[in-house]
Amino acid sequence: MNIEFKRVTKKLPEYKQIKQLYFSAFPSEERAPFYLMIKRTKREDVDFLAIYCEKKWVGMIYIINYLDLSYVFYFALDDSQRGQGIGSAVLREIHKLYSGRRFFLALEQLDKNAENYAQRLSRSRFYLKNGLKKLSISIKEGNVLYDAMGFGGEVKPEEYREMMKNYTGFFFSKLYKIEMYEN
């Protein structure tokens, strides 16, 4: 399976599809302002990538880099592309691209009382199957509590806070409540 990435810009032919995918794949309480995400792509420490499989657009991934950390802020495949092994192929390529770094992501906590518990469990199993390990931290962004998974080593709460402060800037870091806990 041939996976390729292209930087997302407003000039990319799939830009509107990527924006639609972002708004449909993530609940409003989990979304950062899209304009801010696009604005931050001008920086070298942000990788907003369109994903292609066999030259066909299939999804998007948004990664924030800071020192030796790489944080997957968002990763989504178009609904029609799920369940075909593409997500696993993407993670294999990402693992190569970000080797030597502490790479991590956040996913909704495995709360058995959550309405979408089956979906949360499926996501967790997908990432475990693809080589990510549960990290010893939890992340709270806004009112949502997440578990962290990754490869390349643990992430300390203060490193995460510094990375997000660097990404959001002083003003947004004061408005957007971010917390991290060691489990």
C-alpha positions as CSV (number, residue, x, y, z in Angstrom):
1,M,0.0,0.0,0.0
2,N,1.6,3.2,-1.2
3,I,1.0,6.1,1.3
4,E,2.1,9.7,0.5
5,F,1.7,13.0,2.4
6,K,1.3,16.6,1.1
7,R,1.2,19.7,3.2
8,V,-2.2,21.2,3.6
9,T,-2.6,24.7,2.2
10,K,-5.7,26.5,0.9
11,K,-4.4,25.8,-2.6
12,L,-4.5,22.1,-2.2
13,P,-7.3,20.6,-4.4
14,E,-8.6,18.6,-1.4
15,Y,-8.6,21.5,1.0
16,K,-12.4,21.7,1.2
17,Q,-12.7,18.0,1.7
18,I,-10.1,18.1,4.5
19,K,-11.9,20.9,6.2
20,Q,-15.2,19.0,6.0
21,L,-13.5,15.8,7.3
22,Y,-12.2,17.8,10.3
23,F,-15.6,19.1,11.2
24,S,-17.4,15.8,10.7
25,A,-14.8,13.6,12.4
26,F,-14.3,15.5,15.7
27,P,-16.9,16.8,18.1
28,S,-17.1,20.5,18.6
29,E,-15.7,20.2,22.2
30,E,-12.6,18.5,20.8
31,R,-11.9,20.9,17.9
32,A,-9.4,23.7,17.9
33,P,-10.4,26.7,15.7
34,F,-9.6,25.7,12.1
35,Y,-8.4,29.1,11.2
36,L,-5.8,28.9,14.0
37,M,-4.7,25.5,12.8
38,I,-4.2,26.8,9.2
39,K,-2.4,29.9,10.5
40,R,0.0,27.7,12.5
41,T,0.9,25.6,9.4
42,K,3.2,28.5,8.3
43,R,5.5,27.5,11.2
44,E,8.1,24.8,10.8
45,D,7.0,23.0,13.9
46,V,3.6,22.0,12.5
47,D,2.9,19.3,10.0
48,F,-0.7,19.5,8.6
49,L,-0.6,16.7,6.0
50,A,-3.2,15.4,3.5
51,I,-2.9,11.6,3.3
52,Y,-3.0,9.8,0.0
53,C,-3.2,6.1,-0.7
54,E,-2.3,4.9,-4.2
55,K,-2.5,8.6,-5.2
56,K,-6.1,9.0,-3.9
57,W,-6.8,11.4,-1.1
58,V,-8.0,9.5,2.0
59,G,-7.5,11.6,5.1
60,M,-5.6,14.1,7.2
61,I,-3.1,14.2,10.1
62,Y,-2.1,17.3,12.1
63,I,1.1,17.0,14.1
64,I,2.7,19.5,16.5
65,N,6.5,19.2,17.0
66,Y,8.4,20.6,19.9
67,L,12.0,19.7,20.8
68,D,12.0,15.9,20.5
69,L,8.2,15.6,20.9
70,S,5.7,15.0,18.1
71,Y,2.0,15.2,19.1
72,V,-0.8,14.0,16.8
73,F,-3.4,16.7,17.4
74,Y,-5.8,15.2,14.8
75,F,-5.8,12.1,12.6
76,A,-8.8,11.1,10.5
77,L,-9.6,9.1,7.5
78,D,-12.6,9.7,5.2
79,D,-15.4,7.3,6.3
80,S,-15.2,5.5,2.9
81,Q,-11.6,4.6,3.5
82,R,-11.8,3.0,7.0
83,G,-11.5,-0.7,7.6
84,Q,-9.2,-1.3,4.7
85,G,-5.8,-1.2,6.4
86,I,-5.1,2.3,5.4
87,G,-4.9,3.7,8.9
88,S,-2.3,1.0,9.8
89,A,-0.3,1.8,6.7
90,V,-0.4,5.5,7.6
91,L,0.9,4.8,11.1
92,R,3.8,2.6,9.7
93,E,4.8,5.5,7.5
94,I,4.5,8.0,10.3
95,H,6.6,5.7,12.5
96,K,9.4,5.9,9.9
97,L,9.1,9.7,9.5
98,Y,9.1,10.4,13.2
99,S,11.6,7.7,14.4
100,G,13.9,8.9,17.0
101,R,11.2,11.2,18.5
102,R,8.8,10.8,21.3
103,F,5.6,10.5,19.3
104,F,2.2,10.5,21.0
105,L,-1.5,11.2,20.7
106,A,-4.5,11.5,22.9
107,L,-7.7,9.5,22.7
108,E,-10.9,9.6,24.7
109,Q,-10.5,7.8,28.0
110,L,-11.9,4.2,28.2
111,D,-14.9,5.1,30.3
112,K,-17.3,2.1,30.3
113,N,-20.2,4.6,31.0
114,A,-19.5,6.7,27.9
115,E,-22.1,6.5,25.1
116,N,-19.4,5.7,22.6
117,Y,-17.4,3.2,24.7
118,A,-17.3,0.6,21.9
119,Q,-15.8,3.2,19.6
120,R,-13.3,4.3,22.2
121,L,-12.3,0.7,22.8
122,S,-11.9,0.0,19.1
123,R,-9.6,3.1,18.7
124,S,-7.5,2.0,21.6
125,R,-7.1,-1.5,20.2
126,F,-6.2,-0.1,16.8
127,Y,-3.4,2.0,18.2
128,L,-2.1,-0.9,20.4
129,K,-2.2,-3.2,17.4
130,N,-0.1,-0.6,15.5
131,G,2.7,-0.4,18.0
132,L,1.7,2.5,20.3
133,K,1.7,1.9,24.0
134,K,-0.3,3.4,26.7
135,L,1.6,6.2,28.3
136,S,1.5,7.1,32.0
137,I,-0.2,10.4,31.5
138,S,-3.7,11.7,31.0
139,I,-4.5,15.0,29.2
140,K,-7.4,17.3,29.8
141,E,-8.1,19.8,27.0
142,G,-11.1,22.0,27.7
143,N,-13.6,19.6,29.5
144,V,-12.4,16.4,27.8
145,L,-10.2,13.9,29.5
146,Y,-7.9,11.8,27.3
147,D,-5.5,8.9,27.6
148,A,-2.2,9.2,25.9
149,M,-0.6,6.6,23.7
150,G,2.7,6.7,21.9
151,F,6.1,5.4,21.1
152,G,9.7,6.5,21.7
153,G,9.3,7.2,25.4
154,E,7.2,8.8,28.1
155,V,6.1,12.5,28.1
156,K,6.1,14.6,31.2
157,P,3.2,16.9,32.0
158,E,5.5,20.0,32.0
159,E,6.8,19.1,28.5
160,Y,3.3,18.8,27.2
161,R,2.3,22.1,28.7
162,E,5.3,23.9,27.2
163,M,4.7,22.3,23.8
164,M,1.1,23.5,23.8
165,K,2.0,27.0,25.1
166,N,4.6,27.2,22.3
167,Y,1.9,26.1,19.8
168,T,-1.0,28.3,20.9
169,G,0.9,31.3,21.9
170,F,0.5,33.3,25.1
171,F,-3.0,34.7,24.4
172,F,-4.6,31.4,23.5
173,S,-2.7,29.5,26.2
174,K,-4.6,31.6,28.8
175,L,-8.0,31.1,27.1
176,Y,-7.6,27.3,26.5
177,K,-7.4,25.3,29.6
178,I,-4.9,22.4,29.2
179,E,-3.9,20.1,32.0
180,M,-1.9,16.9,32.2
181,Y,-1.7,14.3,34.9
182,E,0.6,11.4,35.6
183,N,-1.3,8.2,36.2
